[in-house]
Amino acid sequence: MLFAPKEKGQGLVEYALILVLVAIVVIVILAILGPAIGNVFSNIISGL
């Protein structure tokens, strides 16, 4: 028990990694679908 590992911040690191992964996925989806979503809103506005 002289070199006991410190697991105090392990949960925080895991949550941070999950948050980074979700952010990357959202950015990729918006980069792919962004122009299509913009076209839909443009069509709605021009229809009004």
Wavefront OBJ file of the C-alpha trace (Angstrom):
o trace
v 0.000 0.000 0.000
v 3.024 2.247 -0.202
v 2.334 3.098 -3.860
v -1.469 3.105 -3.847
v -2.879 4.559 -7.077
v -4.819 7.775 -6.833
v -8.278 7.192 -8.298
v -9.787 10.397 -6.971
v -9.794 12.246 -10.312
v -10.384 9.222 -12.514
v -14.151 9.764 -12.750
v -13.681 13.399 -13.723
v -11.249 12.436 -16.477
v -13.662 9.825 -17.823
v -16.523 12.351 -17.913
v -14.265 14.860 -19.665
v -13.303 12.284 -22.311
v -16.955 11.416 -22.931
v -17.799 15.114 -23.231
v -14.975 15.636 -25.752
v -16.159 12.634 -27.781
v -19.740 13.934 -27.869
v -18.519 17.399 -28.892
v -16.470 15.932 -31.755
v -19.461 13.908 -32.986
v -21.726 16.990 -32.887
v -19.167 19.081 -34.784
v -18.798 16.422 -37.480
v -22.570 16.054 -37.880
v -23.025 19.830 -38.138
v -20.197 20.067 -40.675
v -21.855 17.405 -42.831
v -25.485 18.476 -42.455
v -24.988 22.226 -41.971
v -25.544 23.315 -45.580
v -28.623 21.099 -45.933
v -30.165 22.546 -42.773
v -29.386 26.064 -44.027
v -31.147 25.306 -47.310
v -34.234 24.078 -45.472
v -34.443 27.289 -43.435
v -33.865 29.389 -46.565
v -36.730 27.608 -48.318
v -38.996 28.182 -45.322
v -38.147 31.883 -45.180
v -38.599 32.367 -48.932
v -41.956 30.585 -48.695
v -43.204 33.076 -46.152
l 1 2 3 4 5 6 7 8 9 10 11 12 13 14 15 16 17 18 19 20 21 22 23 24 25 26 27 28 29 30 31 32 33 34 35 36 37 38 39 40 41 42 43 44 45 46 47 48
